[in-house]
């Protein structure tokens, strides 16, 4: 078990989250079971007030969760200095069996909480709040995922052994050990780059046809391809080292914390694109979501492409 001020802070905030999220879970169950759009009873009025309370709590959790996610990544880097063999957060994540599923679950929950907020805002602008039951059914699902995340996080910190040697990011992201990860990393750079730029090109084409479902699917594919290509190709140009594939070292000071900017841009771009496929926005809002997705994804592409071109122009060769 390992305890640092950062971990204690995370666990205290998680305990607060459990209390508030559970209150919202109970309210959500009542609304899902008892809500009637055409009713004007005292119960209906009470549920209406409780729905505002629940929405406020969920917003509070989301906004703190965004900051806490960044703090979590920062904590992983700090812990890395305590573990033999670890050079960055990748070694900490790989130190227990809980690290990798926790990281994926955190990312999924971030998207789901953000989706809930957008759905709620849309619901507040519709007649008779037509999404109210749907959004609280969604929160019930999110609640269990969120509780699972907190449990996994506690288990990960509890099971970290500071005396055990862990793999460094160079070992974790090597391409020759025959693992599933190495198979992904061994995908041809040419194929990944064609997919990467082609997906964004298709987004631009679909934007003119305004097919929100295809646009949403393209953004889902784009975030997957973008992350893989960042690890396999673009990251090596940021590090200026062909064997360095770690997505965590990008968050360190040595590389000007560029990873934070890249991951935030990728989240903002793909989330705005994904949400189009799940909510029937009015025309003006749809256009804004299309433009936000193209803008943030486009800035991401410009930045990672800049590192490649900058290296080539300075050295006259590709990595």
N, C-alpha and C positions, 0 to 999 in steps of 0.2 A: 504494500500500500504506500502511496505517496501523497503528502499534503504540503501544499505551498499556499501562500496568500491568494494566488490566483485561483487555485482549485477550491479553496474554502469559499471564495467569493462566488464562484459559479454554483457551488452546491447550495449556498444560502439563497441565491436568486432562483434556483430550481425549486427549492422548497416553497418559496413564495408563489412561483408559477403553479405548482401543484394545487395550492389552496385556491387561487383565483380561477384556474382552469376547471377545477372540480365544481366550483360554484356555477360557472357558466355551463358546464355539462348538465347539471341538474336542471337549470333553467331551460336549456335546449330540449331536454327530454319533455318537459312540461309543454313547451310550445309545439313541438312535433305532434304530441298526442292530443292536445286540447285546442289548438288554434282553429278558429272558424272565421273565414274572411267576412262573411255577411252578418256576423253576430255583433250586437252592441251591449252585451251583458257586462256586469261588473268584472267577471272573470276575464273576459276579452280585454277590457281596459287594463287590468292588472298585468296580463301577459304582454300587452303592448309596452307598458312601462318596463317590464322585466327584459324585454327584447332590447331596449335601448341600453340598459345596464350591461347586458351580455355583450353587446357590440362594443361598448366602451372598454370592457375588460379585454376582449380579443384584440382590439387595436393596441391597447397597452402592452399586451404580451408580444404582439408582432414587432412593435417599434423597439422594445427592449431586446427582443430576440435577435433583431438585425445587428444591434450593437454587441450583443453577447456572442454572436457567431464570430464576429471579427475578434473579440476578446478571446474566444476559445482557440482560434488559430494562433493568436499571439501567445497564449498559454502553452500550446504544443511546442512552439519554438523555444520558450523558456525552459520547459521540462527537458527538452532535448539535451541541454547542457549537463543534466544530472544522470543521463543514461549512457553507460559505456557503449560506444559504437555509433550512437545516433548523432547525425550532423544537422538535422532539422526536424520539423514536425512529422515527416514521413516515418522516421524511426520510431517515434512515439505511437503513431497510429498502428504501426505494424508490431508493436511490443506485446499486444494482447489480441485475442481473437475478436474482441468487441470493437476495436478501433475502426476498421474498414466499414462494417455495417452501420456504425454510429455516424460516420462522416456522410455516407449516402443518405441516411435517414434525416440528418440535419438539413441537407440540401433539399430533399423532397418536401420536408415540412415547411421550409422557407417559402417554396413555391405555393404550397397549399394555403398557408396563412395569408400570403399576398393575394391569392385568388379569392379567398374568403372576403377580404377587405373590399376588393373590386366588386364582387357580387353583392355585398352589403350596400355599397354606395349606389350601385345600379338599382337595387331593390328599393332604396329610399326615394328614388325618382320615378318609380312606377306606380300606377294606380292600384290601390288596395295591397301594395307590397306583395306582388305575385311570387317573389322568390323567397319569402320569409321561411316557409317550411323547408325548402330546398337548402337554404344556407345553414339552417340549424341541423339538418341531417348531415350535411357536410362537416359541420363542426364536431358532431358526435364521432364521426370517423377520424377526424384530425386529432381529437382528444386522445384516442387510444394510440395513435401513432406518436403523439407528443409525449405521452406517458412512457411509451416504449423507448423513446429517445432519452428521456431522463434516466430511466433504469439502466440503459446501456452505457450512458455517460458515467454514472456512478460505478458500475461494474468495471469499466475501463480504468478509471483512476484507482479503484481499489485493488485491481490485479496487476498494476504496474510494479515490477520488481527492479529497484534501482541497482541491484547487484548483478542482474542478468545482462549479458552482452546482447545487444539488438543489432539488426541489420541497418546499415547506413542506406541512404537513398540510392547510392550507386549500385548496391546489391539488389535493392527492391525493384528498381526500374531497369535492370539489365535485360538484354534481349536474347540471352542464350541459355536460360535455365529450363525451357520447355513448359513453363507455366502458362495459364490463360493470359496473364498480363503480358508476358513476353511475346505471345502470339499476336496480341493486339499491337504491341510496339513494333513488331516485325513487318507490319503492313507497309507496302511500298510508299515512300514519300510522294511519288508522282500520283498515285491513286488518291491519297489523302488530300493533296493539294487540289486536284481536279474536283473532288467532292466538295471541298471547303468553299472554293470560289464559285462553283456551279450552283450550289445551294443558295448562295446569296444572290446570284444572278437570277435564279428562278423566283426568288422572293420579289425582286423588282418587277419581273414579268407578271407575277400573280397580283401584285399591287394594282396594276392597271386594269386587270380583269375583276378585281375586288372579290375573289373567292376566299372567304375567310377560313374555311375548313382546310383547304390545301395550304394556305399560308401558315396556319397553326401547325400542321404536320411538318412543313419545311423548317419551322423554328425548332421543333423537337429534334429533328435530325441534325440541325445546325449546331445545337448546343453539344450534342454527342460528338460530332465530327470536330468541332472547334476544340473541345477539351483533349481529344485524342491527338489532333494535329499539333496542339500546343506542347504536349508531352513529347511526341515523336520528332517534331520538326522545328517549329517556331521557337520553342524554349532553348534549343541548342544554340540558336543565333543570339538570343538574349544573353546566355552564358558565354557565348563565343567558345564553346567546347562541344565537339560532336558526340561525346559519350555521356554528357550530363542531361538527363531527361526528367529531373524531379520537378513536379508542379508546386512543391512547397518552398523551395529555395527562392522562387520568384518573389516571395513575400518578405525577404530579408533586406536589410539595409544595403548590403553589397550590390544589390540590383535596383536600388532606389525604390523599393517597395512596389515595383511595377505590377506585381501580381494582384495586389488589391484593386488597382484601377482596372486591370483586364477582367477580373472575375466580376466586378460590379457592373462593368459595361455589358458583359455577356449575360448577366442575370437580367438587367433592365431591358436589353434588347429582346431576348428570347421570351421573357415573361409577357411583355406587351404583345408579342406575336402569338404566343400560345393561348392567351386568354380570349383572343378573338374567336377561337373555335368552340368556346364553352359558354359565352354570354352573347345574347343578341342585342348589341348596342345600337343606338340610333346612328344614322349615317355620319354625322359630324364626329361623334366619338370614335366610330370605326376608323375613319380617316386618320384621326389623331393617333390611334393605336398602331395603324400601319406605319405611319411616319416615324413614331417613336422607335418601333422595332427596327426599321431600316436605318434610322440615324444611329442608334447605339450599337447595333451590329456592325454598321459601316465604320464607325470610329474604332471599334475593336479590330476590324480587318486592317484598317490603315496603320494602326500602331504595330501590330505583329508583322505586317509586311514591311514597315519601315526598318525594323531591326534586320531583316534579311537583306534588303537593298543597301542599307548603310554598311553592313559587313562586307558585301560584295564590292561596293565602291571604294572602301578603304583598303581592301586586301586583294582585290582583283580575282578572287576565287570563291567558290561556294564551299561550305563545310562538307 
